Amino acid sequence: MRVAYVSLLAASLATAGVSAAYSIPRPPFVDPASNKHNQRVMTPNDLGPQIPFEGKPHPPSNNDAGGNGDLTISDILPSQRQVNIFAGLTRDISSLTTRLESQLPSSNTTLLAPLNSAMQNLPRKPWEDRPDDTTGVSAESNENKASSNLRRFVLEHVVPVSPWEEGQKVKTLWSQENDSGNGGREIWWERRGGGDSGETEKKVIMPGEVVVDGVIGRVGNGEVWSLKGVVNYE
């Protein structure tokens, strides 16, 4: 991956009409003079339609509302404006692009895409080092480290199964690729509220209780879920 992911992200956001509210950050090793972006504040009119989260995910079908078995996640992701900051980050990870384009059953995916608002509120940018980083290499001065950090952030949001059943514990694509023999980190989703609780039912990604905002795409090779937060981002 190259520093070009910054300009790639800028171009994709400019095309979609997103927002100075998410100021496109640059690692310090990028020359600021070569990265000028024209941005504007995103309004509610910029957000695309949402498919209500109907509860238990199920196999894609042409009979589903918003579903199309002939399309892939890669086909629909650029049109989902409410998550296009995250979508822009996926495009320079070639292995993920291939997966999201694939119609092989083994490539079925549930993509957990944080809303633009969640991305805007991150305490640090996806390519910046985590507070507990002990590698001794700083992303501020090392392009490969920044690229690795970005890759981890994105792949922590890729669940390599679809449909994804409630309570089904699955390793994210990052955990699968970096399993050191200790079992790897697993995530799952649960329902909260509803029934006699008086609270509106919601779905949360565990651990961390990240609230699922909705299913914004259902196609032949999986689903795209929008999140009100981010996964595993200590």
N, C-alpha and C positions, 0 to 999 in steps of 0.2 A: 504494500500500500504506500502511496506517496502523499506528500503534503497536499497534493491536488484534491484530496477529499474536502479541504476547506473551500476551495473555489467551486467544487462540484456541489456542495451543500448550498453555497450562496446562490448559484445559478438555479437550483431546483426551487429554492424558497422564493426567489425573485419571480420565477415563472408562475408560481402558485399565488403570489401576492401576499406573502407572509413577511413580516412584521418586524419592526424595529424593537418590539418588546422582547424578542429573543435576539439580542445582539450577537451576531455570529462571531464566536470567539476564535482567535488565532493562537496557535502555539507560538511562543516568542521567537522561534527560529524561522518563522515566516516573515518575509519582508512586508511591512505594513503598506508601503507605497504601491505594491502590486496587488493589493487586495482591498479595493474600495467597493462598497456595496450600497446600492440604492434600495432603501427599505421603507415600509410604511407600517402603521399600526394595524393589526388584524382586527376585523369587526366580526360580529356574529354572522353576517351575511357571507363571510368567507368559508364558513363551516359547511361541509357536505351533509347529506342525510344520514341518519343512523337507523340501523335495524335494532329494535328493542331486544334486549337479552331475554330469550324465552325460557331460560332455565337450563335444563340438561342439553349440552351440545349433542348434535346428531349428525349422521353422515350427510354431506352435501347432496342436494337434489335439485333438479331443475324446477321442482314444484315448490321449493322453499321461497319465501319472500326475500328478494334480493339475491337469491342463489343462482348460480349458473355453472353447471358441471363442465362446460366447455372452456371456461376461463381458469386462470391460475391466480395465485396471490400476487405474483409479479404483474399481472395485467391490471389488477384493480387498485393496487397500493398507491400509485401516483395520484389517483383521483380522490383519495381520502384526506381532505384538507385538514381535518382536525388532528391528524397525526403526522403531517408531512415533515415536521422537523425530524422525528425519528426515522421516517421513511427515507429521508435524504441521507441519513447515516448508514443505511443498509446497502447503498448502491455501489460502494467501493469494496465490498467484501465479496469476492468473486464466488467463493464456495456457497455462500448464502444465496446470492443471485441465482446460481444454478439450481439450488434446491427449490427456491420459490417459483422458478419457471417449470420445474419438472412435474409431469403428471404420473410418475411412477408411484404406486401405493406406498412404497418404502420411504418416499419423500414427503408424505403428508405432514402438515405442519399447523400448529396453532401459534400464530404470531401475536405476541403481547406487545402492543404498540402504545407507549405512553402518549397521552394527549399533549398538544403543544403547551398547554398551561403547566403540565407537570415538568416538561423539559425546561421551560423558562424559569422554574423555581428550584432547579437543582443547586445544591450548595457549591458545586464545582462542575466543570465541563466534562463530558464523557471521556476525553482523551487525557485529562489531568490525573495525576497520581492519587491513589487512595491514601487516607491518613495513616493506615497501618502498613504501607508499602515498605518493604525491607530489602529491596533489590539493590539499593545503592545507585541506581540509574534514574535520572530525573527526566520526565517527559518534557520538561521545559527546554531541555537542550539536546534531546535525543529523539529523532523522528521515529525510529523503530519502536521505542518505548511508547510514544504517543499513539502510534498505530495499534500496538498491542492492547493498550488500555481501551481504545475505541472498540476494537474487535470484541474484547471481553464484555463491555457494556452492551453491545448489540446482541451477542449470542446468548447472554443471560436472559434475553427476552424471546428466545426461540424454543418452543416446546415441540420436539420432533415426533408428535403424534397428533392425529385428528381422525375421528372425534376424540376429545379429551373428557373423560368421564369425571363426575364429581368424586373427590377423594382419591383419585388415581395419582399415585406418586410417580413423578417422571423426572429424570435428569434433564436439565436444559442442554442445549447443544454445546454450550461452553463446558459444562460439567462432563459431558460425554467425551469431549476432546481432551480434557485435562484431568481425567480420573487417574489419580496417583496410586490407586489400589486401596483407598480407604472408603470406598463405596460412593464417593462423590455426593454433591449436594442435590437434594431432590425438592421439587416444589409440587403443590397440588392446589385445588380450589375447593372452597366450602361455601355453603349458603349461610347467611346471617339474617336475623330478624324474621319478619313475616309471622304468620300464624297468630297466636294470642299475645305476642310480645308488643303489639302496637307499633312496631317499627316496620318501615318499608323493607321488603326483602332485598338483599343485595348479595352479590358474589364477591368473594375476596380470594386473592392469591396468597397462599401460605408457603413458608412462614413470612411474616411481615404484615399480613392483613392489608395488602394492596387492593383497593376497591376496583372492581371491573365496572367500567362505565357502560359498556354495551358491546354487542357484536356488530361490527361495521362492514363486514364482508364475509360471504360464505360462498366458496367456489369449489371447483373440482378437486383441488389438492389441499384444501383445509379452510381455516377461518382466520380472520383478523379480529382480535379483541382490543378495544381501546381501554387504557388504564388511567386512573386518576393519580397514579404514582409510578415509581420505578421499582424494578426487582433487584434485590441484593446489591444495594448501593450504599454500604456503610460509609 
